[in-house]
């Protein structure tokens, strides 16, 4: 593992920086805004509400998602910490994301960080002081 980090560390970091820079490029921002607009207002009309899922459907979706997560644990992780430990860890992470309130808070924090990264002019002293005080 250390050999890979020493050998390819600079290359990997450079590739990551380039990828992040491309994801934040003007053309990608336009792409994101277009997809957002089309998902909420397809064809210029406000989209209709989706039908509510039953508790059975929610439970089945949860079971399916957990099975897919456990089947797709990366081999590197399994070989590094062991297959049993990687499954236990993945299960704990999965269960951690089952709290709707915590997921909302995580979304709001990530959304705020994304907006500040994409639009640094939003970092006015007033906005920063109100965000820090919360």
Buried (B, 14 or more C-beta within 10 A) or exposed (E): EEEEEEEEEEEEEEEEEEEEEEEEEEEEEEEBEEEEEEEEEEEEEEEEEEEEEEEEEEEEEEEEEBEEBEEEBEEEBBEEBEEEEBBEBBEEEBEEEEEEEEEEEEEEEEEEEEEBEEEEEEEEEEEEEEEEEE
